[in-house]
Amino acid sequence: MASLFENDMLNKIWNNFQSIQQNPMNLVDILLVAFVVYEILVVIRKTRAAQLAKGAVVVLVVYALANLMNLRTVVWIMQSVLQIGFLALIVLFQPELRRALEQMGRTDKWAATLFKNRRDDPSLRAKWQNACLAICDAAEQLSDTRTGALIVLERNSNLSEIIRTGTPLNADVNREMLGTIFYEGTPLHDGAVVVRDGVLKAAGCVLPLSDNLEIGKDMGTRHRAALGMSENSDAVVVVVSEETGIISMAKNGVLIRRLDRQNLFNLLQEELVPPETAENQKQPFWRKKHEKEQQRQ
């Protein structure tokens, strides 16, 4: 029985090689499938789904061995399990599948060629520059007073669902406004504020928490919420620790810690402020200097 199974496998492998010689596109097909499987394994290794994946592999191995040894009852049971196995895997891996699809949808390499990037709108440049300056000033002040803060800066991913969980504001972003919102005595200090197109849209918003088990014990719910928001969208999140006053920034599931005002401003400028247009670059030097002085004020 084993020799027949081995001969059948060898024949199938040989036939596959012959099909590659006849049609080179079959090789591309195999390489594409191998690449997709590899990327799936890499994603699974970074999540809690790794243990579930190992269990699924064990089930497949048991089924193969039962089929090889002609264990009819075991084969029947395993076939019944595998019939609903695909739907079961979708349910079990739902968070990981959703996160993978969201990451694919945020891929800027091809999305920029298909969809217009909202950040490229030159009218938003001044708004985002003023917002970044105000956020950096507020973060520095909140850090000195050990006041916790959570500021979500929307980019391409629409955060309307997050905004609906909070209190609408539609206000300009300035240091005084942020300091008042996150003051411990105010009703909105526990939630997050969301900034869209350089405008403060809502405060007291509820963010999804990250399930990353590698988060340090010195980081609390605010940091977990910042990471969760950056994992589920392309938003940039600024967080100030209430216990230590440390300023951090979360982006794409990565937390950059121990930032000062200048480093935070450089990062926000790079991530949020649209590039200067050719028309703006041709403006006289004195006019650009006057605009920068207005932004500082």
C-alpha positions in Angstrom: 0.0 0.0 0.0 2.8 2.4 0.9 4.7 1.7 -2.3 1.6 2.3 -4.4 1.1 5.6 -2.6 4.7 6.6 -3.2 4.6 5.7 -6.9 1.4 7.7 -7.3 3.0 10.8 -5.7 6.1 10.4 -7.9 3.9 10.2 -11.0 2.1 13.3 -10.0 5.3 15.2 -9.4 6.7 14.1 -12.8 3.5 15.1 -14.6 3.8 18.5 -12.9 7.3 19.0 -14.2 6.3 18.0 -17.7 3.4 20.5 -17.6 6.0 23.2 -16.7 8.1 22.3 -19.7 5.0 22.5 -22.0 3.7 25.7 -20.5 6.2 28.0 -18.6 3.2 30.0 -17.1 2.6 27.0 -14.8 5.9 27.9 -13.1 4.6 31.4 -12.5 1.5 29.9 -11.1 3.4 27.7 -8.7 5.7 30.6 -7.6 2.7 32.9 -7.0 1.0 30.3 -4.9 4.2 29.7 -2.9 4.6 33.4 -2.3 1.0 33.8 -1.1 1.4 30.7 1.3 4.7 32.1 2.6 3.2 35.6 3.3 0.2 33.9 5.1 2.6 31.9 7.3 4.5 35.1 8.1 1.3 36.9 9.1 0.2 33.9 11.2 3.5 33.7 13.1 3.0 37.2 14.4 -0.5 36.6 15.8 -2.2 34.3 18.2 -3.5 32.3 15.2 -0.2 30.4 15.1 -1.5 27.9 17.6 -4.7 27.4 15.7 -2.7 26.9 12.5 -0.6 24.2 14.2 -3.9 22.5 15.2 -5.2 22.6 11.6 -1.9 21.0 10.4 -2.2 18.3 13.0 -5.8 17.5 11.7 -4.5 17.3 8.1 -1.7 15.0 9.1 -4.0 12.7 11.0 -6.3 12.6 8.0 -3.5 11.7 5.7 -2.2 8.9 8.0 -5.7 7.5 8.4 -6.2 7.5 4.7 -2.8 5.8 4.1 -3.5 3.1 6.7 -7.1 2.6 5.4 -8.8 3.4 8.8 -12.3 3.9 7.4 -14.0 5.1 10.6 -11.3 7.7 11.3 -11.3 8.8 7.6 -15.1 9.2 7.7 -14.9 11.3 10.9 -12.1 13.4 9.5 -14.0 14.0 6.2 -17.0 15.1 8.2 -14.8 17.5 10.2 -13.1 18.9 7.0 -16.4 19.6 5.4 -17.1 22.3 7.9 -13.4 23.0 8.4 -13.2 25.8 5.9 -16.0 27.8 7.4 -14.7 27.1 10.9 -11.3 28.5 9.9 -12.9 31.7 8.6 -14.6 32.2 11.9 -11.5 31.4 13.9 -9.2 33.5 11.9 -11.7 36.4 11.3 -9.6 39.1 13.2 -6.4 38.1 11.3 -8.1 37.9 7.9 -9.7 41.3 8.5 -6.4 42.9 9.5 -4.6 41.3 6.5 -7.2 42.7 4.1 -7.0 46.1 5.7 -3.3 46.1 5.3 -3.7 45.2 1.6 -6.1 48.0 1.2 -3.6 50.5 2.8 -0.8 49.6 0.4 0.3 53.0 -0.9 2.5 51.5 -3.7 -0.5 50.6 -6.0 -3.3 52.5 -4.3 -1.7 55.9 -5.1 -2.0 55.1 -8.8 -5.7 54.1 -8.6 -7.1 56.5 -6.1 -6.4 60.2 -5.5 -4.6 60.7 -2.2 -6.5 63.2 -0.1 -3.2 64.4 1.5 -2.0 65.8 -1.8 -4.6 68.5 -1.7 -2.6 71.7 -1.4 -5.4 73.5 0.5 -4.8 71.2 3.4 -1.1 72.1 3.8 -1.6 75.2 6.0 -4.3 73.4 8.1 -2.1 70.4 8.8 1.0 72.5 9.5 -1.0 74.6 12.1 -2.5 71.4 13.5 1.0 69.7 13.8 2.4 72.8 15.6 -0.5 72.9 18.0 -0.3 69.2 18.8 3.4 69.3 19.5 3.0 72.3 21.8 0.1 70.6 23.6 2.0 67.3 23.9 5.0 69.1 25.4 2.7 70.9 27.9 0.8 67.8 28.8 4.0 65.8 29.2 5.3 68.4 31.7 2.1 68.2 33.8 1.9 64.4 33.5 -1.6 64.6 31.8 -2.6 61.7 29.7 -3.6 62.4 26.1 -4.6 60.4 23.0 -4.8 62.2 19.6 -5.7 60.4 16.4 -4.8 62.0 13.1 -6.8 60.6 10.2 -5.1 60.0 6.9 -6.6 57.9 4.1 -8.6 55.4 6.1 -12.0 56.8 6.9 -12.6 57.0 10.7 -16.3 58.0 10.7 -17.1 55.0 12.8 -14.6 56.1 15.5 -15.8 59.8 15.3 -19.4 58.6 15.9 -18.4 57.1 19.3 -17.4 60.6 20.6 -18.7 64.1 20.9 -18.7 66.2 17.7 -16.6 69.4 17.9 -15.6 70.7 14.5 -13.1 73.1 16.1 -9.7 74.4 15.2 -6.7 72.5 16.6 -4.9 74.6 19.2 -2.9 74.0 22.4 -5.6 75.5 24.7 -8.4 73.4 23.2 -6.4 70.1 23.6 -5.2 71.1 27.1 -8.8 71.7 28.2 -10.1 68.5 26.7 -7.5 66.3 28.4 -7.7 68.1 31.7 -8.6 65.5 34.3 -11.7 67.3 35.5 -13.4 67.4 32.1 -15.9 64.7 30.9 -14.0 64.0 27.7 -10.5 63.5 29.1 -10.6 59.7 29.1 -11.3 59.3 25.4 -9.4 60.1 22.2 -9.7 63.2 20.0 -9.8 62.7 16.2 -8.3 65.2 13.8 -9.5 65.1 10.2 -8.0 67.5 7.5 -6.4 69.6 10.2 -9.8 70.1 12.0 -10.7 68.7 15.5 -13.7 66.6 14.6 -14.6 64.9 17.9 -13.4 64.1 21.4 -14.1 61.4 23.9 -13.9 58.7 21.1 -13.5 55.0 21.8 -10.6 53.2 20.1 -10.1 49.5 19.4 -7.5 47.9 21.7 -4.5 46.1 20.4 -4.1 42.4 21.3 -0.4 42.5 20.9 1.1 40.5 23.8 4.5 42.1 23.5 3.4 45.5 24.9 5.5 46.4 27.9 3.9 46.4 31.4 4.8 50.1 31.8 2.3 51.0 29.0 -1.4 51.2 29.9 -4.7 51.3 28.1 -3.9 54.5 26.2 -0.9 52.9 24.5 -2.8 49.8 23.7 -5.6 51.9 22.2 -3.0 53.8 20.1 -1.5 50.6 18.8 -5.0 49.2 18.1 -6.0 52.2 16.1 -2.7 52.1 14.1 -3.2 48.4 13.4 -6.8 48.8 12.1 -6.1 51.9 10.0 -3.4 54.1 8.5 -4.0 56.8 11.1 -1.1 58.3 13.1 -1.8 58.4 16.9 0.0 60.6 19.4 -0.2 59.4 23.0 1.1 61.1 26.2 1.6 58.8 29.2 -0.2 59.9 32.4 2.2 58.0 34.6 5.6 59.0 33.1 4.8 61.9 30.7 6.5 60.1 27.9 5.4 61.2 24.4 4.9 58.4 21.8 3.6 58.0 18.3 1.9 54.9 16.9 2.0 54.1 13.2 1.2 50.9 11.3 1.2 48.9 14.6 4.6 50.2 15.7 5.0 52.5 18.7 7.8 55.1 18.7 8.5 56.2 22.2 10.4 58.9 24.1 9.9 61.7 21.6 10.6 65.3 22.3 8.8 68.2 20.7 11.1 68.5 17.7 11.2 64.8 16.9 7.4 64.6 17.1 7.0 67.6 14.8 9.4 66.1 12.3 7.5 62.8 12.2 4.1 64.5 12.0 5.3 66.8 9.3 6.6 63.9 7.2 3.4 61.8 7.7 0.6 64.4 7.5 1.6 67.6 5.7 1.1 67.4 2.0 4.1 68.1 -0.2 4.7 71.7 -1.4 3.3 72.3 -4.8 5.3 73.8 -7.7 3.2 77.0 -7.6 4.0 77.4 -3.9 7.7 76.8 -4.5 7.8 79.7 -7.0 6.6 82.2 -4.4 9.0 84.9 -3.3 11.2 84.2 -0.2 9.7 87.1 1.8 6.2 85.7 1.3 7.1 82.2 2.5 8.9 83.7 5.5 5.8 85.7 6.4 3.6 82.6 6.1 5.9 80.6 8.5 5.8 83.5 11.0 2.0 83.4 10.9 2.0 79.7 11.5 4.3 80.0 14.6 1.9 82.6 16.0 
